[in-house]
Amino acid sequence: MTENEVNDAAPKPWYKKWWIWALVALGVVIVAAALSPTPEDEEAGAVSTTVVTETTDAGETTTTATETSTTQAPTTTEAPVTTTTVAPTTTTTLPAVIASGEGRGDDVVELDLPVVPVVIELTHNGSSNFAVISLDTDFENIDLLVNTIGVYAGTRGMQIPSDEIVTGLEISADGDWTYEIRPALDEPIRSCGIEETGDDVILLSNFVDTGGAADLTHDGDSNFSIVAWGTDGRDLLVNEIGVYEGTVRVAAGLFLWDISADGTWSIDC
């Protein structure tokens, strides 16, 4: 037997047997199937790629599998952000003097006032009757603000309550007169211990939040009356002729006092 015949008779090494490589190829196919992306993986963004390289060497086939895996970050959808802008609260600031004027003798003055409580300061330098009446939208009488003889200087309230809209003034006079209208709530805030003369409108701090008693005096000859106003209504505290001295009850919240007097008056608490 020759050397070549001996070699042909020897069994082939295991790596040269065809069925060994068939099993290897089958295993590669199974692994590739296992690594293929599922629908769930595709939704999650994971992508797998299989590259198979076949190399032929001396009539034998070698299969190499390379797995490349790429994972994409999941897409995050943020909930929309809603921004609410609140418009700033606008407070209308009234001028210190809403209206003013002057004249002589009888006249009718037309007014265009904001719908708020106001005070009107009036003067007259004549020697005869001086009367001022506030008029409504139909030019009908609302209130007799002033009715006196001769020289006058005083302050009265109008549009208290504010639904009594004043659109004009009827003035009877023999001399020169003036008027000035201001927001009532812009008047200086006072406290008990006040002594003045004549008509006035005051804001009294003592009764803004609490009730109590007030000692009142008047030394004039004519009408003396005080109407106290608040957010819940009004109260006629006193309405007398001539000299007066007494103590009255004041409910909480009655802080705007409209005072009519021809003499000197005082308020103590």
ChimeraX commands (.cxc) that place a marker at each C-alpha (Angstrom):
marker #1 position 0.00,0.00,0.00 radius 0.5
marker #1 position 1.46,3.35,-0.97 radius 0.5
marker #1 position 1.62,6.40,1.23 radius 0.5
marker #1 position -1.12,8.11,-0.74 radius 0.5
marker #1 position -3.41,5.14,-0.36 radius 0.5
marker #1 position -2.80,5.18,3.40 radius 0.5
marker #1 position -3.77,8.83,3.58 radius 0.5
marker #1 position -6.94,8.21,1.53 radius 0.5
marker #1 position -7.96,5.44,3.85 radius 0.5
marker #1 position -7.49,7.54,7.04 radius 0.5
marker #1 position -10.67,9.14,8.35 radius 0.5
marker #1 position -11.22,12.89,7.69 radius 0.5
marker #1 position -10.77,15.31,10.62 radius 0.5
marker #1 position -14.09,16.43,12.23 radius 0.5
marker #1 position -13.88,19.95,10.84 radius 0.5
marker #1 position -13.77,18.54,7.25 radius 0.5
marker #1 position -16.94,16.52,7.57 radius 0.5
marker #1 position -19.91,18.02,5.65 radius 0.5
marker #1 position -22.55,17.24,8.20 radius 0.5
marker #1 position -20.64,19.18,10.87 radius 0.5
marker #1 position -20.89,22.36,8.78 radius 0.5
marker #1 position -24.53,21.66,7.97 radius 0.5
marker #1 position -25.28,21.68,11.68 radius 0.5
marker #1 position -23.28,24.90,12.09 radius 0.5
marker #1 position -25.24,26.57,9.28 radius 0.5
marker #1 position -28.54,25.43,10.79 radius 0.5
marker #1 position -27.50,26.88,14.15 radius 0.5
marker #1 position -26.65,30.21,12.54 radius 0.5
marker #1 position -30.10,30.33,10.93 radius 0.5
marker #1 position -31.77,29.64,14.29 radius 0.5
marker #1 position -29.69,32.30,16.05 radius 0.5
marker #1 position -30.44,34.81,13.29 radius 0.5
marker #1 position -34.16,34.12,13.62 radius 0.5
marker #1 position -33.97,34.59,17.36 radius 0.5
marker #1 position -32.18,37.93,16.97 radius 0.5
marker #1 position -34.57,39.27,14.32 radius 0.5
marker #1 position -36.64,42.26,15.61 radius 0.5
marker #1 position -40.18,41.49,16.71 radius 0.5
marker #1 position -43.03,43.96,16.13 radius 0.5
marker #1 position -42.70,44.97,19.78 radius 0.5
marker #1 position -38.98,45.65,19.30 radius 0.5
marker #1 position -39.70,47.75,16.23 radius 0.5
marker #1 position -42.23,49.82,18.18 radius 0.5
marker #1 position -39.71,50.26,20.99 radius 0.5
marker #1 position -37.13,51.48,18.48 radius 0.5
marker #1 position -34.66,48.48,18.70 radius 0.5
marker #1 position -33.18,47.43,15.34 radius 0.5
marker #1 position -30.94,44.29,14.88 radius 0.5
marker #1 position -28.86,43.62,11.74 radius 0.5
marker #1 position -27.30,40.19,10.91 radius 0.5
marker #1 position -24.36,39.99,8.49 radius 0.5
marker #1 position -23.32,36.48,7.26 radius 0.5
marker #1 position -19.94,36.04,5.57 radius 0.5
marker #1 position -19.05,32.78,3.73 radius 0.5
marker #1 position -15.40,32.02,3.11 radius 0.5
marker #1 position -14.31,29.09,0.90 radius 0.5
marker #1 position -10.93,27.57,1.74 radius 0.5
marker #1 position -9.83,24.32,0.11 radius 0.5
marker #1 position -13.35,23.46,-0.85 radius 0.5
marker #1 position -14.79,24.00,2.64 radius 0.5
marker #1 position -17.35,26.60,3.65 radius 0.5
marker #1 position -17.04,28.70,6.83 radius 0.5
marker #1 position -19.97,30.79,8.00 radius 0.5
marker #1 position -19.43,33.74,10.36 radius 0.5
marker #1 position -22.38,35.62,11.89 radius 0.5
marker #1 position -21.98,39.21,13.07 radius 0.5
marker #1 position -24.74,40.80,15.10 radius 0.5
marker #1 position -25.09,44.58,15.13 radius 0.5
marker #1 position -27.74,46.00,17.44 radius 0.5
marker #1 position -28.86,49.60,17.37 radius 0.5
marker #1 position -31.23,50.91,19.98 radius 0.5
marker #1 position -33.04,54.17,19.40 radius 0.5
marker #1 position -34.10,56.22,22.37 radius 0.5
marker #1 position -37.88,56.13,22.78 radius 0.5
marker #1 position -39.70,59.23,21.66 radius 0.5
marker #1 position -41.09,61.19,24.58 radius 0.5
marker #1 position -44.16,63.30,24.00 radius 0.5
marker #1 position -44.62,65.98,26.61 radius 0.5
marker #1 position -48.07,67.13,27.56 radius 0.5
marker #1 position -48.81,70.60,26.13 radius 0.5
marker #1 position -48.23,73.39,28.59 radius 0.5
marker #1 position -51.12,75.81,28.92 radius 0.5
marker #1 position -50.23,79.32,30.03 radius 0.5
marker #1 position -53.04,81.41,31.45 radius 0.5
marker #1 position -52.54,85.13,31.46 radius 0.5
marker #1 position -54.64,87.00,33.87 radius 0.5
marker #1 position -55.34,90.52,32.82 radius 0.5
marker #1 position -54.33,93.01,35.50 radius 0.5
marker #1 position -57.14,94.54,37.48 radius 0.5
marker #1 position -57.73,98.07,36.31 radius 0.5
marker #1 position -58.86,100.62,38.84 radius 0.5
marker #1 position -60.21,103.88,37.45 radius 0.5
marker #1 position -58.55,106.81,39.21 radius 0.5
marker #1 position -60.76,109.87,39.36 radius 0.5
marker #1 position -59.24,113.34,39.19 radius 0.5
marker #1 position -59.02,115.28,42.43 radius 0.5
marker #1 position -61.49,117.79,40.97 radius 0.5
marker #1 position -64.15,116.25,38.72 radius 0.5
marker #1 position -65.83,119.52,37.71 radius 0.5
marker #1 position -65.77,123.17,38.68 radius 0.5
marker #1 position -67.28,126.46,37.57 radius 0.5
marker #1 position -68.37,129.96,38.51 radius 0.5
marker #1 position -71.07,132.45,37.61 radius 0.5
marker #1 position -73.31,135.24,38.81 radius 0.5
marker #1 position -77.01,135.29,39.45 radius 0.5
marker #1 position -79.52,132.62,38.50 radius 0.5
marker #1 position -78.33,129.83,36.25 radius 0.5
marker #1 position -78.72,126.17,35.31 radius 0.5
marker #1 position -75.47,124.21,35.05 radius 0.5
marker #1 position -75.30,120.92,33.16 radius 0.5
marker #1 position -73.00,118.21,34.58 radius 0.5
marker #1 position -71.52,114.93,33.34 radius 0.5
marker #1 position -70.40,113.11,36.49 radius 0.5
marker #1 position -69.09,109.58,37.09 radius 0.5
marker #1 position -71.52,107.36,38.96 radius 0.5
marker #1 position -69.83,107.64,42.36 radius 0.5
marker #1 position -70.57,109.54,45.56 radius 0.5
marker #1 position -69.26,113.11,45.27 radius 0.5
marker #1 position -69.09,116.28,47.32 radius 0.5
marker #1 position -69.79,119.77,45.99 radius 0.5
marker #1 position -68.15,122.80,47.60 radius 0.5
marker #1 position -70.17,125.98,47.02 radius 0.5
marker #1 position -69.57,129.68,47.70 radius 0.5
marker #1 position -71.73,132.81,47.32 radius 0.5
marker #1 position -70.91,136.49,48.03 radius 0.5
marker #1 position -74.38,138.05,47.55 radius 0.5
marker #1 position -76.70,139.58,50.12 radius 0.5
marker #1 position -79.98,137.94,49.15 radius 0.5
marker #1 position -81.23,134.37,48.76 radius 0.5
marker #1 position -78.80,131.68,47.62 radius 0.5
marker #1 position -80.29,128.29,46.76 radius 0.5
marker #1 position -78.87,125.29,44.88 radius 0.5
marker #1 position -80.95,122.27,43.76 radius 0.5
marker #1 position -79.48,119.09,42.23 radius 0.5
marker #1 position -81.30,117.78,39.11 radius 0.5
marker #1 position -81.74,114.24,37.77 radius 0.5
marker #1 position -81.55,112.94,34.17 radius 0.5
marker #1 position -84.97,114.46,33.43 radius 0.5
marker #1 position -83.91,117.73,35.06 radius 0.5
marker #1 position -86.32,117.08,37.91 radius 0.5
marker #1 position -85.41,118.03,41.49 radius 0.5
marker #1 position -83.35,115.57,43.54 radius 0.5
marker #1 position -82.26,117.55,46.59 radius 0.5
marker #1 position -82.20,121.10,47.96 radius 0.5
marker #1 position -78.47,121.37,48.67 radius 0.5
marker #1 position -78.35,124.95,49.95 radius 0.5
marker #1 position -80.99,127.48,50.95 radius 0.5
marker #1 position -79.65,130.47,52.83 radius 0.5
marker #1 position -79.45,134.27,52.85 radius 0.5
marker #1 position -76.30,136.20,52.01 radius 0.5
marker #1 position -72.73,134.95,52.06 radius 0.5
marker #1 position -72.24,131.18,52.00 radius 0.5
marker #1 position -69.33,128.71,52.01 radius 0.5
marker #1 position -69.93,125.02,52.57 radius 0.5
marker #1 position -69.76,121.44,51.24 radius 0.5
marker #1 position -72.67,119.10,50.55 radius 0.5
marker #1 position -72.96,115.51,49.33 radius 0.5
marker #1 position -74.40,114.39,45.99 radius 0.5
marker #1 position -75.05,110.99,44.42 radius 0.5
marker #1 position -75.22,109.42,47.87 radius 0.5
marker #1 position -76.50,106.80,47.10 radius 0.5
marker #1 position -74.75,106.72,43.74 radius 0.5
marker #1 position -77.88,105.72,41.75 radius 0.5
marker #1 position -79.18,109.29,42.21 radius 0.5
marker #1 position -77.30,110.52,39.16 radius 0.5
marker #1 position -76.96,114.29,39.11 radius 0.5
marker #1 position -76.95,115.85,35.63 radius 0.5
marker #1 position -77.38,119.49,36.56 radius 0.5
marker #1 position -77.64,122.26,39.16 radius 0.5
marker #1 position -80.33,124.91,39.43 radius 0.5
marker #1 position -78.79,127.97,41.08 radius 0.5
marker #1 position -80.63,130.99,42.49 radius 0.5
marker #1 position -78.32,133.84,43.54 radius 0.5
marker #1 position -77.90,137.63,43.54 radius 0.5
marker #1 position -74.12,137.60,43.72 radius 0.5
marker #1 position -71.11,135.67,42.44 radius 0.5
marker #1 position -70.98,131.94,43.07 radius 0.5
marker #1 position -68.55,129.06,42.53 radius 0.5
marker #1 position -68.73,125.30,42.70 radius 0.5
marker #1 position -66.14,122.47,42.84 radius 0.5
marker #1 position -67.04,118.76,42.70 radius 0.5
marker #1 position -64.71,116.08,44.11 radius 0.5
marker #1 position -64.92,112.29,44.76 radius 0.5
marker #1 position -66.44,111.86,48.22 radius 0.5
marker #1 position -64.19,108.95,49.16 radius 0.5
marker #1 position -61.10,111.07,48.45 radius 0.5
marker #1 position -61.93,113.49,51.24 radius 0.5
marker #1 position -59.57,113.48,54.26 radius 0.5
marker #1 position -60.33,110.81,56.86 radius 0.5
marker #1 position -61.14,112.37,60.23 radius 0.5
marker #1 position -61.57,111.04,63.76 radius 0.5
marker #1 position -63.72,112.11,66.69 radius 0.5
marker #1 position -62.81,115.40,68.33 radius 0.5
marker #1 position -63.98,117.64,65.47 radius 0.5
marker #1 position -65.30,121.21,65.73 radius 0.5
marker #1 position -66.31,123.14,62.59 radius 0.5
marker #1 position -68.87,125.64,61.31 radius 0.5
marker #1 position -71.44,125.23,58.53 radius 0.5
marker #1 position -72.20,122.49,56.02 radius 0.5
marker #1 position -69.61,119.74,55.45 radius 0.5
marker #1 position -69.11,116.11,54.42 radius 0.5
marker #1 position -66.58,114.10,56.42 radius 0.5
marker #1 position -65.21,110.54,56.51 radius 0.5
marker #1 position -65.16,109.41,60.15 radius 0.5
marker #1 position -62.70,106.61,60.90 radius 0.5
marker #1 position -64.21,105.73,64.31 radius 0.5
marker #1 position -67.20,103.93,62.79 radius 0.5
marker #1 position -65.70,102.18,59.75 radius 0.5
marker #1 position -65.66,98.72,61.41 radius 0.5
marker #1 position -67.31,99.20,64.80 radius 0.5
marker #1 position -70.38,100.91,66.17 radius 0.5
marker #1 position -70.57,103.19,69.18 radius 0.5
marker #1 position -71.90,106.45,70.54 radius 0.5
marker #1 position -71.22,110.02,69.41 radius 0.5
marker #1 position -71.67,113.23,71.42 radius 0.5
marker #1 position -72.99,116.04,69.18 radius 0.5
marker #1 position -73.42,119.78,69.70 radius 0.5
marker #1 position -74.65,122.72,67.61 radius 0.5
marker #1 position -74.98,126.41,68.50 radius 0.5
marker #1 position -76.68,127.74,65.37 radius 0.5
marker #1 position -80.17,129.20,64.87 radius 0.5
marker #1 position -81.35,127.14,61.90 radius 0.5
marker #1 position -81.52,123.48,60.91 radius 0.5
marker #1 position -78.94,121.04,62.23 radius 0.5
marker #1 position -79.01,117.57,60.66 radius 0.5
marker #1 position -76.55,114.70,60.16 radius 0.5
marker #1 position -77.11,111.79,57.80 radius 0.5
marker #1 position -74.54,108.99,58.22 radius 0.5
marker #1 position -73.98,106.73,55.20 radius 0.5
marker #1 position -72.35,103.33,54.89 radius 0.5
marker #1 position -72.15,100.32,52.61 radius 0.5
marker #1 position -75.34,98.88,54.10 radius 0.5
marker #1 position -77.48,102.01,54.10 radius 0.5
marker #1 position -77.90,105.23,56.03 radius 0.5
marker #1 position -79.17,106.64,59.30 radius 0.5
marker #1 position -80.52,110.10,60.20 radius 0.5
marker #1 position -78.57,110.72,63.41 radius 0.5
marker #1 position -80.03,114.12,64.26 radius 0.5
marker #1 position -82.48,116.63,62.74 radius 0.5
marker #1 position -83.13,119.64,64.97 radius 0.5
marker #1 position -83.61,123.42,64.79 radius 0.5
marker #1 position -81.24,125.75,66.64 radius 0.5
marker #1 position -79.03,124.80,69.56 radius 0.5
marker #1 position -78.49,121.08,70.10 radius 0.5
marker #1 position -76.57,118.87,72.51 radius 0.5
marker #1 position -77.01,115.11,72.70 radius 0.5
marker #1 position -75.57,111.61,72.33 radius 0.5
marker #1 position -76.60,109.35,69.46 radius 0.5
marker #1 position -75.98,105.70,68.62 radius 0.5
marker #1 position -73.95,105.02,65.47 radius 0.5
marker #1 position -74.01,101.61,63.78 radius 0.5
marker #1 position -70.84,99.98,62.46 radius 0.5
marker #1 position -70.01,100.95,58.89 radius 0.5
marker #1 position -71.66,104.40,58.92 radius 0.5
marker #1 position -68.51,106.37,58.18 radius 0.5
marker #1 position -69.59,109.04,55.63 radius 0.5
marker #1 position -71.36,111.91,57.43 radius 0.5
marker #1 position -73.27,114.62,55.52 radius 0.5
marker #1 position -73.71,117.54,57.95 radius 0.5
marker #1 position -76.04,120.50,57.48 radius 0.5
marker #1 position -75.62,123.36,59.98 radius 0.5
marker #1 position -75.63,127.16,60.16 radius 0.5
marker #1 position -73.59,127.38,63.34 radius 0.5
marker #1 position -70.61,125.70,64.97 radius 0.5
marker #1 position -70.93,121.98,65.61 radius 0.5
marker #1 position -68.78,119.30,67.26 radius 0.5
marker #1 position -68.43,115.49,67.28 radius 0.5
marker #1 position -66.85,113.57,70.18 radius 0.5
marker #1 position -66.78,109.78,70.77 radius 0.5
marker link #1:1,2 radius 0.2
marker link #1:2,3 radius 0.2
marker link #1:3,4 radius 0.2
marker link #1:4,5 radius 0.2
marker link #1:5,6 radius 0.2
marker link #1:6,7 radius 0.2
marker link #1:7,8 radius 0.2
marker link #1:8,9 radius 0.2
marker link #1:9,10 radius 0.2
marker link #1:10,11 radius 0.2
marker link #1:11,12 radius 0.2
marker link #1:12,13 radius 0.2
marker link #1:13,14 radius 0.2
marker link #1:14,15 radius 0.2
marker link #1:15,16 radius 0.2
marker link #1:16,17 radius 0.2
marker link #1:17,18 radius 0.2
marker link #1:18,19 radius 0.2
marker link #1:19,20 radius 0.2
marker link #1:20,21 radius 0.2
marker link #1:21,22 radius 0.2
marker link #1:22,23 radius 0.2
marker link #1:23,24 radius 0.2
marker link #1:24,25 radius 0.2
marker link #1:25,26 radius 0.2
marker link #1:26,27 radius 0.2
marker link #1:27,28 radius 0.2
marker link #1:28,29 radius 0.2
marker link #1:29,30 radius 0.2
marker link #1:30,31 radius 0.2
marker link #1:31,32 radius 0.2
marker link #1:32,33 radius 0.2
marker link #1:33,34 radius 0.2
marker link #1:34,35 radius 0.2
marker link #1:35,36 radius 0.2
marker link #1:36,37 radius 0.2
marker link #1:37,38 radius 0.2
marker link #1:38,39 radius 0.2
marker link #1:39,40 radius 0.2
marker link #1:40,41 radius 0.2
marker link #1:41,42 radius 0.2
marker link #1:42,43 radius 0.2
marker link #1:43,44 radius 0.2
marker link #1:44,45 radius 0.2
marker link #1:45,46 radius 0.2
marker link #1:46,47 radius 0.2
marker link #1:47,48 radius 0.2
marker link #1:48,49 radius 0.2
marker link #1:49,50 radius 0.2
marker link #1:50,51 radius 0.2
marker link #1:51,52 radius 0.2
marker link #1:52,53 radius 0.2
marker link #1:53,54 radius 0.2
marker link #1:54,55 radius 0.2
marker link #1:55,56 radius 0.2
marker link #1:56,57 radius 0.2
marker link #1:57,58 radius 0.2
marker link #1:58,59 radius 0.2
marker link #1:59,60 radius 0.2
marker link #1:60,61 radius 0.2
marker link #1:61,62 radius 0.2
marker link #1:62,63 radius 0.2
marker link #1:63,64 radius 0.2
marker link #1:64,65 radius 0.2
marker link #1:65,66 radius 0.2
marker link #1:66,67 radius 0.2
marker link #1:67,68 radius 0.2
marker link #1:68,69 radius 0.2
marker link #1:69,70 radius 0.2
marker link #1:70,71 radius 0.2
marker link #1:71,72 radius 0.2
marker link #1:72,73 radius 0.2
marker link #1:73,74 radius 0.2
marker link #1:74,75 radius 0.2
marker link #1:75,76 radius 0.2
marker link #1:76,77 radius 0.2
marker link #1:77,78 radius 0.2
marker link #1:78,79 radius 0.2
marker link #1:79,80 radius 0.2
marker link #1:80,81 radius 0.2
marker link #1:81,82 radius 0.2
marker link #1:82,83 radius 0.2
marker link #1:83,84 radius 0.2
marker link #1:84,85 radius 0.2
marker link #1:85,86 radius 0.2
marker link #1:86,87 radius 0.2
marker link #1:87,88 radius 0.2
marker link #1:88,89 radius 0.2
marker link #1:89,90 radius 0.2
marker link #1:90,91 radius 0.2
marker link #1:91,92 radius 0.2
marker link #1:92,93 radius 0.2
marker link #1:93,94 radius 0.2
marker link #1:94,95 radius 0.2
marker link #1:95,96 radius 0.2
marker link #1:96,97 radius 0.2
marker link #1:97,98 radius 0.2
marker link #1:98,99 radius 0.2
marker link #1:99,100 radius 0.2
marker link #1:100,101 radius 0.2
marker link #1:101,102 radius 0.2
marker link #1:102,103 radius 0.2
marker link #1:103,104 radius 0.2
marker link #1:104,105 radius 0.2
marker link #1:105,106 radius 0.2
marker link #1:106,107 radius 0.2
marker link #1:107,108 radius 0.2
marker link #1:108,109 radius 0.2
marker link #1:109,110 radius 0.2
marker link #1:110,111 radius 0.2
marker link #1:111,112 radius 0.2
marker link #1:112,113 radius 0.2
marker link #1:113,114 radius 0.2
marker link #1:114,115 radius 0.2
marker link #1:115,116 radius 0.2
marker link #1:116,117 radius 0.2
marker link #1:117,118 radius 0.2
marker link #1:118,119 radius 0.2
marker link #1:119,120 radius 0.2
marker link #1:120,121 radius 0.2
marker link #1:121,122 radius 0.2
marker link #1:122,123 radius 0.2
marker link #1:123,124 radius 0.2
marker link #1:124,125 radius 0.2
marker link #1:125,126 radius 0.2
marker link #1:126,127 radius 0.2
marker link #1:127,128 radius 0.2
marker link #1:128,129 radius 0.2
marker link #1:129,130 radius 0.2
marker link #1:130,131 radius 0.2
marker link #1:131,132 radius 0.2
marker link #1:132,133 radius 0.2
marker link #1:133,134 radius 0.2
marker link #1:134,135 radius 0.2
marker link #1:135,136 radius 0.2
marker link #1:136,137 radius 0.2
marker link #1:137,138 radius 0.2
marker link #1:138,139 radius 0.2
marker link #1:139,140 radius 0.2
marker link #1:140,141 radius 0.2
marker link #1:141,142 radius 0.2
marker link #1:142,143 radius 0.2
marker link #1:143,144 radius 0.2
marker link #1:144,145 radius 0.2
marker link #1:145,146 radius 0.2
marker link #1:146,147 radius 0.2
marker link #1:147,148 radius 0.2
marker link #1:148,149 radius 0.2
marker link #1:149,150 radius 0.2
marker link #1:150,151 radius 0.2
marker link #1:151,152 radius 0.2
marker link #1:152,153 radius 0.2
marker link #1:153,154 radius 0.2
marker link #1:154,155 radius 0.2
marker link #1:155,156 radius 0.2
marker link #1:156,157 radius 0.2
marker link #1:157,158 radius 0.2
marker link #1:158,159 radius 0.2
marker link #1:159,160 radius 0.2
marker link #1:160,161 radius 0.2
marker link #1:161,162 radius 0.2
marker link #1:162,163 radius 0.2
marker link #1:163,164 radius 0.2
marker link #1:164,165 radius 0.2
marker link #1:165,166 radius 0.2
marker link #1:166,167 radius 0.2
marker link #1:167,168 radius 0.2
marker link #1:168,169 radius 0.2
marker link #1:169,170 radius 0.2
marker link #1:170,171 radius 0.2
marker link #1:171,172 radius 0.2
marker link #1:172,173 radius 0.2
marker link #1:173,174 radius 0.2
marker link #1:174,175 radius 0.2
marker link #1:175,176 radius 0.2
marker link #1:176,177 radius 0.2
marker link #1:177,178 radius 0.2
marker link #1:178,179 radius 0.2
marker link #1:179,180 radius 0.2
marker link #1:180,181 radius 0.2
marker link #1:181,182 radius 0.2
marker link #1:182,183 radius 0.2
marker link #1:183,184 radius 0.2
marker link #1:184,185 radius 0.2
marker link #1:185,186 radius 0.2
marker link #1:186,187 radius 0.2
marker link #1:187,188 radius 0.2
marker link #1:188,189 radius 0.2
marker link #1:189,190 radius 0.2
marker link #1:190,191 radius 0.2
marker link #1:191,192 radius 0.2
marker link #1:192,193 radius 0.2
marker link #1:193,194 radius 0.2
marker link #1:194,195 radius 0.2
marker link #1:195,196 radius 0.2
marker link #1:196,197 radius 0.2
marker link #1:197,198 radius 0.2
marker link #1:198,199 radius 0.2
marker link #1:199,200 radius 0.2
marker link #1:200,201 radius 0.2
marker link #1:201,202 radius 0.2
marker link #1:202,203 radius 0.2
marker link #1:203,204 radius 0.2
marker link #1:204,205 radius 0.2
marker link #1:205,206 radius 0.2
marker link #1:206,207 radius 0.2
marker link #1:207,208 radius 0.2
marker link #1:208,209 radius 0.2
marker link #1:209,210 radius 0.2
marker link #1:210,211 radius 0.2
marker link #1:211,212 radius 0.2
marker link #1:212,213 radius 0.2
marker link #1:213,214 radius 0.2
marker link #1:214,215 radius 0.2
marker link #1:215,216 radius 0.2
marker link #1:216,217 radius 0.2
marker link #1:217,218 radius 0.2
marker link #1:218,219 radius 0.2
marker link #1:219,220 radius 0.2
marker link #1:220,221 radius 0.2
marker link #1:221,222 radius 0.2
marker link #1:222,223 radius 0.2
marker link #1:223,224 radius 0.2
marker link #1:224,225 radius 0.2
marker link #1:225,226 radius 0.2
marker link #1:226,227 radius 0.2
marker link #1:227,228 radius 0.2
marker link #1:228,229 radius 0.2
marker link #1:229,230 radius 0.2
marker link #1:230,231 radius 0.2
marker link #1:231,232 radius 0.2
marker link #1:232,233 radius 0.2
marker link #1:233,234 radius 0.2
marker link #1:234,235 radius 0.2
marker link #1:235,236 radius 0.2
marker link #1:236,237 radius 0.2
marker link #1:237,238 radius 0.2
marker link #1:238,239 radius 0.2
marker link #1:239,240 radius 0.2
marker link #1:240,241 radius 0.2
marker link #1:241,242 radius 0.2
marker link #1:242,243 radius 0.2
marker link #1:243,244 radius 0.2
marker link #1:244,245 radius 0.2
marker link #1:245,246 radius 0.2
marker link #1:246,247 radius 0.2
marker link #1:247,248 radius 0.2
marker link #1:248,249 radius 0.2
marker link #1:249,250 radius 0.2
marker link #1:250,251 radius 0.2
marker link #1:251,252 radius 0.2
marker link #1:252,253 radius 0.2
marker link #1:253,254 radius 0.2
marker link #1:254,255 radius 0.2
marker link #1:255,256 radius 0.2
marker link #1:256,257 radius 0.2
marker link #1:257,258 radius 0.2
marker link #1:258,259 radius 0.2
marker link #1:259,260 radius 0.2
marker link #1:260,261 radius 0.2
marker link #1:261,262 radius 0.2
marker link #1:262,263 radius 0.2
marker link #1:263,264 radius 0.2
marker link #1:264,265 radius 0.2
marker link #1:265,266 radius 0.2
marker link #1:266,267 radius 0.2
marker link #1:267,268 radius 0.2
marker link #1:268,269 radius 0.2
view
